Amino acid sequence: MKIKLFGEGKLFRRAFSATKHEMFVSVRILVILSVLFSILLWFAEWNHPDYSIGDALLWPFIKYIDDPAEVGVEPPITVLGKIVGSLVGVLGIAIFAVPAGLIGSGLIDAMGEEKREKELLECRERMRKSFKRMVNVSFREYLNGLPDGHPDKNRKFLFVPDMRPVTHYHVRNGMSLEDIMDTIKKFPEFRLANTAKAQNRDERREDRIVVTHYPINRSYGFFIDRDSKITIVSTSSSIEVGTGWFAFYLAKLGGFNFISKEIEPDPDEIDSYYNLSSKPKVNGMTRDELAVDAKANKKLLEIMEIKEKNRADFMADLKSLCRGEDSWLIFNFTMLMNSTSNTASFHFAHSAADGSNSTINPDQMTIYNKMIEKFERAMNEEFKLSVSQKMRYPLPKTFIGYRLKDKGCSFNSFVLRTGGPVIIEDSRKHIILYRMAKILGEAFDPDHTISEDELKDFNTLAFGFSEQNVENTQVRSTWTLEDD
């Protein structure tokens, strides 16, 4: 019974909250009309000797709740005064009817919203169940074919599916498009994506709209510190199809740290964490420019506040993973390919176009070059995939790695771009990821291995990225970038 009463109280609060603006406006109008009627009443009765201006001002308001004669306030006597008095009587009905009607309408809306929330919770659960962790048979066969004594042999390695087509929920779950869209809007763990945007440039592909699921424990997305010298950084997961999933499992298979931007509060004006501007913008304006007319830009300033917090949290977490001259930040991105100028499946970059301003420390360059050689040989011989170091994608001046260096952070970094076809449609991508993780780990953090907790999580049956060993925490930071 207590729960029911609490629920009713919650409904009333929601109804009042939803209609408080309309109620304030209506009450203000009714009060203004009452004052106007009081003035008209005075003009109608002013020459009556027993009628004062106080009577004229008080009579309409007392009329709403009591009989004015009982409290000594004289009623109107003239014809015009009586007409005004009749109008006051009608207005008295509205004084109570309008707020009651607004509250009633608000209650109906609140009940509808509560019902919809329950429906969306059910939709969320059904959508999560579509991301049940599964064994990749070819990956298991690959592990079983490795030499005896390999530490990962016969592990289950359950993977979350990278995406599900929207038609899956139409056909299998009977969900409407409205259900799917509303669930995605309400729960940030889901996102819509179009796989046609991540394929080869020269190929015209039909749009294929899919739903992706991803882990979230930060305002900006996801962060996990596995105490490794290697961190996989995905600054574009929110806009590049499949990149977040690919980067997540590259980190998980290697036992590396992972940080990913999965949430974009303003998809119409993306705040790039790769080409990091000094200040985020909303509607093409900085906070200072929006603050010039703060009242008119209230909503835009709210978006700005979210952007600033997300950016500060991301930068604070990323800075915590810069752990010295032998630590590595590997920025992973999707690379669009075409049949002429860009045919490699992997591309590495660590400097500006002319080869200057490298993000790798000189004493680590030999290790980096040996890793590249091993990486290129493995990808070519085992998967027939090519690797390029040509500066097709040189690092821009605003590259986040340069920004961190300017802040005094100590680390090495490079950009690893992976071809869209590998990320989206290559059936061998679990094996490719495993080999990538092994090569990176052996080169940059040979003493670090996957922890028992991580192996246990890999073998845990679950729906989606539960990541039971990771707490959902929020960082508090005042990290900012200086103006250029």
N, C-alpha and C positions, 0 to 999 in steps of 0.2 A: 504493500500500500504506500509506503514511504517513497519507493521508487517511482510510483505513478504520480504522486504529488510533485516530486522533484521534476519529473518530465513535463508536467503541466506548467509548473513555474518557469521552466526553461522555454517552453513555447511562448508564454506571455512575454518573457524578456525579449525573445527574438522578434515577436510581433511588434512590441513597442519600439525596439531598436530599428526595425525596418521601416516604421511609419513615423518616427519621431520628427523627421523634417516636415512631412505633410501636416502632422498635428500642430507643430509650432506655427507653420504658415497659416493654418485654418484658425487657430486660436487668436493669432495676431489680427487677422482680418475681422473676426467676430468682436474683439475688443475695440478695434477702430470704429466699427459700425455702431457699437453701443455708445461710444463717446459722441459720435455724430448725432445719434438719436437724442442723446442728452442735451446737446446744443440746440437741436430743433425743438425739443420740448421746452427749453427755456425761452426760446424766441416765441413760442406759442403761448406761454403762460406768464411771461415776465410782468405784465401789467396787473396780474391778480394779486391783491394785497396779502393773501395768506400763503403765497407760493414763492419760495426763495430759490436762488441758484443752487444751493445745496440740495434742495429737494429734486431739482432737475437732474443733477449729476448722480445722485444716489438711487433715484427711483428705478431706472432700468436694471441696475445691477442687483438691487434687492428683489426686484420682480422675478428674477431668474430662480431665486431660492426660497422666497417667502412672500407673504402678503405685506406690501409696503405700509398699509394702514396700521398694521399691528405694531410697527416700530415707529409710528409717528410721522411717516413721510406722506405728504398729501398727494393724492392721485391727480392726474391732469383733469381740467374742467372744460377747457375750450374744445370745439369740434376738432381743430387741427391737433390739439394735444392728445385727444382720445384716439385719433387716427395713428399718431406716432406711437401711442401706448399699445395699440393693436399690433403694430409692426414689431414692437419690442417683444410682445408675447410670442409672435412667430419666431423671432430671433432666439428667444429663450429655448424653444424646442431644438433649434439647430445647435445651440451651445452644447447640448448633451448628445444630440443625434450624430453630429459630424465626427467627434472623437470616437464615439462608440462604433460607428460604421468603419472608421479607419482601423481601429483595433481589431474589429471582426474580420475585415479584409486581410489584415496582417496575420491574424491567427490562421486563416485558411491558407495563406501563402506559406506560413511557417510549417503547418502540418504537411503541405505538399513538399516542401523542401526536406523535411525530416524523412518522409517516405522515400523521396528521391535519393537521399543519402544512404538509406538502408539498401536500396536497389543498387547503388553504385558500389557499396561495399561487397555485395554479392558478385557484381560484375568484376570487381578487382580480384576477388578470390578465383573466379573462373579463368581470368586472364593469366594470373600467376601460375595456375595449375598447367597452363599450356607451356610454361617454361620449366617443366620438370627436368631435372638433371638426368642426363643419359650417357651411356657408354658409347664411345666412338669405336666401332669394331676395328676399323683399319688402324687406328692408333694403338689399340690393345695388341693387335697382331704385330705391329711394328715393335712394341716393347718386348713382346714375347720372343721376337726374333733376334733380340740383342744378345750378346755373349752372356753366359751364365755368371751369376754373381753381380750383375748390374743392380744397383740399389733401387731402381724403379721398376724392376721386372714384376709382372703380374699385378701391378697396382690397377685398381679399377679406373681411376681418373674420370669421374663423372663430370660432364660439361653441361653448362646451361646452353640451350639452343641460342644461336646468335640473333635470330629473328623469326617472327611468325607472320605470314600474310594476313591481311585484314579479312580475306575471304574465309580463312580458317575459323574465325569467330562467327561469321555469318552462317556457315554451313554446319559446323560441328556444335557450336554453342547456342545457335539461334539468337545471337545478339544483333540488335539493330545498329546502324551506323551511328545513330545518336548516342546509344549506350556506350559504344566504343570511344567516341570522341569525348563524351562527358567524363568517362573514367580516366582517360589520358590527361585531360585538363585538371582533374582533381588530384590525381596521384602522380607525383613527379618521377616515380620509378619507371614509368612507361613513356615512350615517345614514338611518334610516327616518323617514318623515313621512306624515301623513294630510292630503291636500289639502282634505278637507271642512271642516277646522278653520279654513281661511283664506278662506272664502267669505262671502257675505252672511248676516247673522244671521237674517234672517227666512225664509231658504230652508233646507229640510231636504234635505241632500245625503247620498247614500250614501257610506260610508267608501271612500276610494281610497288604498290604501297604496302609497307610492312609495319609491324609493331615490334619495337625493341624493348628489352628490359635491362636495367642496369642497377648496380648497387649505389646507395647514397647514404652518407653519414656526415656530410658537411653542407654548408649553405650553398656551395658551388658544385658539389658532386660527391666525389669519393676520395678518401685518403687512407693509406695503410702504411705503417712503418714496420718493415720486417728486419730492421737492423742490418741492412745490407749496404755495401758501398755503391750499389747500382740502384737508380731510381728510374722507372719508366714514367715519362710525363706525357699526358695526352691533353693538350690545350684545346683541341677542336672536336672532342667527342660529341658535343651538343649539335654540331652541324655536319660532321662527316660520317656518312653511313658506315656502321660496322667498326669504326676505328676504336671506340671505347671498349668494345668486346675483345677485339684483337689485342689491344694494348694491355687489357686486364689479364688475359691469359698468358701473354708473354711474361708479365711480371710474376704471375702466380706459379707458372711452370719453372721459373728460375729462382723463386724465393726472393724476388726483388721488391723494393719499395714501389709504391704506386700512387700516383696522384692524377686525377682526371677532372676536367671541367665538363660536367654533364648537364648543368642547368643554365639556361640563358633567359634572364627575366624579360628581355626585350628582343624577340627574334627578328623584328623589323630593323633593328639597329644593333648589330652584334658587337660586343665588347671583346675584341681579340686579345687573348692572353699570349699569343705568339708574337705578333707585331704589336708590342705593348705600348700604347700611347701613354703620355704623362697623366692624363685624366680621362675617365670615361665620358661619353657624351650621350645625351638623350635628346631626340629631335634635333640633332646637330648642334646642341649647346652644352657647355660645361655647367657645373653647379653654379659658379659665380654668375654666369649669364642668365640662368634660370631664376636665380635669387633676385634679380632686378625687379621681376614682377612675380613674387612668390605666391600670391593669391591665385593669379591666373594659371600658374604652372604647378599647382599643388600636386596633381597626379603625376606629372613628370618628375617632380622632386622626390616623390615616393619611389618611383622606379630608380632614380639616381641613387637613393639611399641603399637600395638592395644591391645595385651594381657595385657601389663602393664597398659594401660589407663583403660581398662575394669575392671581389678582387683582393681585399685586404686579407681575408682568411686564406685564400689560395696562395698568395705570396708569402704569408707567414709560415704556412706548412711547407712550401717549397724551400724556403730559406733554411728551415730546420733540417733539411736533407742534404744541404751543402756541407759536407763533412771533411773537407780538407783536400789536399792536392791529389790524393788518389781516389777520390769519390767521383762518381759519374752520373750525370743527368742525361738520359737518352730521350729525346723528343720524338715521339712517334706520330706519323701523319699518313693520311691516304694520298696516293699519287695517281692522278688521272693519266692514262697512257694513250698514245696514238701510234699509228703505224709508220710514222716518218721520223720525227725528231726525238721521240721518247719511247723506246722499246724495252728498256730495262725494267725488271720487276722490283728492284730495290735501288735506292739512291741515298748516298751518304753526303753530308755537308757539315763543315766545321769552321768555315771562314767566309770572308767577303769574296766578291767575284774575282778579285785579283790575287786571291790566296793569302791576303793579309788579315790581321786581327783574328787569329785562330782562337777558338774557345777550348783548345786542348793545350795543356801545359807542355812545354818543350821536353821535359823529362819523361812524359807519358806518351809521346808521339810514336816511339818505337812499338810500344804495346798496342797502340791503336792500329798502326799499320799491319802488324801481324794478325790482329783480329780480322781486319778487312780481307787479308789474303785467305785466311781460313774460312771466313764467311762466304767469300766469292766461290771458292773451290767447292764447298759443301752444297751451296744452292745450285750450282751449275751441274755438278756430277750426280747429285742425288735427286734433284727435282727439275733439271733443265731450265732453271730460272737464272736470269742474268743480273749482274750487279754493276752499277755505274757510280763513279766518283767525279764525273764531269760536273762542272759547276752550273748545271741547268737550274738549280735552285740554291743560289748563294744566300748567305745569311744577310738579311737587311739590317740597317743601322738600329732599328727599333726592336731587334730580336731580343726576346726575354732573357736569353743567356748573357747578352751584353749588359742588360739592365742590372742583372744580379751581380755581375762582375763590378759594375760601377758602384754598387752598394757595399763592396768589400767582401763579397762571398767568395769562398775558396772551393773550387771544384773543376772538373772537366765536363765538357758537354759536346754533343753532336746531334744532328738531325738525321733520323732514319725514316725515309719515306718508303712506304710499301704500296705496290700497285693495287688499284681497286679490284681487279679480277682475283688477285690472291686473297684479299680480305673478304670479298663477297661470295665468290663462286668456286674457289678451288677446293675440291673434296679432300685434299691432303693438308689443309691448313693447320690442323691440330699437330700433325707431324712436323710441318714447317716451323710452327711456333716452338715446338719442343727443341728442335735443332738450333733455332735462333737463340733460345734461352741458354742452352748448353754452351754455345760458342761465346756468348757475351759473358756468362758467368765464369767460364774457365779463363777468360782474358782479363777481366777486371776485378773479380772477387772469387778467386779459386778456393778459398777456405770456407766459403759460405754455402750451405745446403738448405734444401727445403726442410722446415721444422716438422716435428711429428704432428703438431697441431694442424699445420697446413695440409699434410698428407691425410690426416683424419678428416679434415673438411672436404678434401677432394673426394673422399670415399663416402661422404654423407649423402643419403637420399634426401632431397629437399626440392622445393619449388623456387627457382630463381636464385638470385645472389643473396642468400641468407647471411653468409659470412658470420657465423655464430661467434667466431673468435675476435670480432671487431666491434668495439663499442660505438654507438651513435653519439658522437660528441661534437661540440661546437667550439671552435677556437675563438679567442678574443684578441684582436690585434689592431694596432693603429698604423700598420705598415702602409706607407704611401710612397709615391714616386715624386722626386723633385721636378719642377718645371724645367723643360729643356732651355 
